[in-house]
Amino acid sequence: MRPYSIDGAMAEALNHLNLISCHFRVHGQHHVANEIGKLSIMIVNKFSEGVEHLTPEEYVLAPEQDSATQESASTQLSSHIDSQKPNGSTYLCDTEKENNGYVDGTRKMPEGRHLHTGSWAQVAGSISNGRSHEVQCMSPMSLALGSVSKPSQSSDDGTEGRESGNAGVTLPASVSPDIPDAKAGVIRVYGKITRDFIQYITTRIHEGPLQDIRVETNGRTKVTFQHAAQALAFLNSNQDMERMLGYGRLGEGYRVELAEIVDWDEDHRRMNQPIRERRRLSFARKRLFAEGMSPDKWKQDIRALAGPGNIDFLWVFNSGNATAVFTSTVVARRVLEVFEDWKNGRNVYSGVSVTYSSDPCEKELVLVRETNRPGMARNFIKRTLR
């Protein structure tokens, strides 16, 4: 999938340059590999000069062209390459097509950290290590994770949160050791607890569903993954970023460590089929927010049922659909059970459908909000979760 932000695209480009450099080095062409490394540093320096003059909104890349246009452009490029190549056989590789998950519309970039000039130079500099007889290639995952930004959405209090467009990274199988499926992984995050801190963490996790996120003390937060292998994948990814950039997936000032790997309890087992419990609930009914029922009242009721500090975020899509994400599957279950009673009574929630939905940390969630503003049919916000 195409990266949604310019810094994500640069990380991807550096990844490819690194692979090319390593390939030349493996085949003994150390001078060529080193020159590619030097040119990569020049690219990064120019990139850093350019992004200094971009606003956060301008970090977002334009939509990809449709398939027909891409195919035409690809054909033209291939013809150009053929005309420039010397006589000989031509080998062309078909590019694997992935779905374009791009949502057109207004998109906000996070107000948090963007990569600094030094960080990009560090990434590019590691491509060329000056050793003429030693093969040393960076982890592609480290480069692809070069952008720490990750999308988020409306927070518990109704304000719009941070968002970015960096697509997630598929972790290689070698990252996850052979761990029995019936094991949960617990990590601890050390660092300053800020407003909407739960959301700050969850928007930076895309490895798999979380069973629980809990602030234990001022400066320590416990995060429980349903699967231990996914917790370890996050830790490995975080360590790769720390080695490359000096800070991990959560940004500067935060430290992540593995707390424990535990056997599944009943809460973890309920996350499997057929129940498939998740932190997220979806609410649906025709004209749910009409006839005496408003989004504000729904949010107020959800907060009352969940309790203080137990909500990740709330989102109203339109007049008939909304979603709520909580800090644990236990809280989501409690809220669902109450709504199951309410929907059978004579009240504003009569007939409403409430179901578990995929955790935003395991599956991409596209948040679409209808608006009455002239000339704009919808307001799009995207939360990327892989």
Secondary structure, DSSP 8 states (H G I E B T S, - for coil): ---SBHHHHHHHHHHHHHHHHHHHHHTT-HHHHHHHHHHHHHHHHHHHHHHTT--GGGGB------HHHHHHHHHHHHHHHHHHS-SS----------------S-----SS----HHHHHHHHHTT--S-TT------HHHHHTT-------B-TTS-B------------GGGS----TTEEEEEEEES---TTHHHHHHTT--SS-EEEEEEEETTEEEEEESSHHHHHHHHHHHHHHHHHHSSBTTBTT-EEEEEEEEE--HHHHTTSTTT---SEEEEE-TTTT-TT--HHHHHHHHHHHH-TT-EEEEEEEETTEEEEEESBHHHHHHHHHHHHHHTTSSSTTTT-EEEEE--TTTS-EEEEEE---TT-SEEEEEE---
